[in-house]
Amino acid sequence: MLLAFILACYGMTMIILYGKIFDKIRPDWELLKCSLCTGFWVGTFNSFMVDIHLNFFVCGCISAGTTYILDKIIDDFGIIIKKR
């Protein structure tokens, strides 16, 4: 259940931040430029949608942390590998 929650939050955050479907309606807010910030609020919102037995703040923190990490290591082409 927790893995499904994390993946749902990650997917929702990426769609909100980078999805072309929202390009015309996405406001120019600082909140919507940061995967950590948006991930927190997506996790908080999703905590009310699922029965995960954690409070909304903890769900927001779990979502923010995992979304931020996944955003930094995965892009549109897969896992990011930096060559030196």
N, C-alpha and C positions, 0 to 999 in steps of 0.2 A: 504494500500500500504506500509506503514512504517513497519507494523508487518511482512509482507511478505519479505520485504528487510532485516529486522533483522534476521529472521529465515533462509533466504537463506545465509546470511553472516555467521551465526553460523554454519550451515551445511557445507559450503565450508571450513571454517577454521578448523573444526574438521577433515574433510577428509584429508586436507593438513597436519595437525599436527600428527594425529594418524592413518590414514588409511593405512592398510597393503599393499594396491595397490601401494603406493609410497615408501615403505621401501627400495627397491633396488635403487631408483633414487633420493631419498630425500638427498640433500646436508647437511652436518653437520654445518649449519649456526646457529648462536645464534637466528636469526630472526625466524627460523622455530622450535624453542623450546618454544616459548612464545605465549600464546593465545592473549595477549594484542597487541603485535607487529604485529603478522600475521593477527589478526582481523582488525587492522587499514588498512593494505594494501589490504586486501580482500574487505573491505568496499569502499575504494578508487576506486579499480578496478570495483566493482559492480555499483558504482555511474554512471559510463559511460555506463553501460549496461541497466539501467532502467531510466525512466523519472520520477525522484522523486522531482525535483524542489528545490534541495538543492545543495550547492557546494560540490566538492569532498572531501574537508577537513572535513566539517561537517559530511558527510556520513562516512568517515573514523573514526571519533571520536565516532559516534553513534555505529558503528559496533564494534569498539575496546572495548568500555565500556560494551555493552550488551553481547558480546562474552566472555569477561573475567568473568563477573558475572555468566553467564550460565555454563561456564567451571568449576567454583568453586563449584557450587551447584548440578550439574548433572554429573553422570558418566555412565559407560556401564550398570549398574544395576538399574538406576533410580536416584531419588533424594537422595543425600548423607545425612544421619542422623547420627550424631556422638553421641555415648552414653558416658556418663561420669561415 
